[in-house]
Amino acid sequence: MLDDLIHASSWTAEQWLAAIILVFIVVAVLVFLHRTFKLFQMTRKQPYRPNLRPLRRRRYRADDEE
């Protein structure tokens, strides 16, 4: 019986359809889990905060001192 399932040359159209649907479901679940995992990874990261008001220091140049 297992031998009949392994050899795909004897599969009927309904068996091919069932196999394709099962593969699609497995791939969809894997993609969903991967994206969910990535989403949780992104929420754990500290958000990027740009330094919008840097300290303004006067830069002294040699010709300013004269």
N, C-alpha and C positions, 0 to 999 in steps of 0.2 A: 504494500500500500504506500509506504514511504517512497519507494522507487517510482511509483506512478506520479507522485507529487513533485519529485525532483526533475523528472524529464518533462520539460515544457513542450516538447513537440507533440505530445498527445493531449494537450489541454484543449478544452472547448472554448468557445467565445465567452461564455459566462465566467469561466475560470480565469481567463485573461482579464476580463473586466473587474472581477473581484480582486485580483492581484494588483492591478493598477490603482484601484481605489484604496486598497490597503497601503500601498507605497505612498500615495498622495497624502493620506492621513498621517502616516509616520513622519513624512517630511514637513508637513504643516505643523505638527506638534513640536518637532525639533526647532523649527524657525521661531515659533511662538516662545518656546523656553529660552532660546538664545537672546531674543529681543527683550524679554522680561528680565533676564539676568543682566543685560547691558543697561537697561533702564535703572535697575537697582544700584548698579555700579556708579552710574552718573549721579544719582541722588546722594550717595555717600561722599562724593568729592566736594571739596570746598569750592564755592563759586569764585570765579575770577573777579577780582576787584581792581579796576584800573586806578592808578594814582592820578586823580584828576587835578589835585592841587599840590604839586610838588613844592618843596621849599625853594623860595627864590632868594638866592644869594647873589650879592653883587660880585661880579668877577672883576678883579683889578688887573688892568693891563699896564704895561710899562709906559705907554704914552698918556695914560690917564693921570699918572702921578705928577706929571710936570705942570 
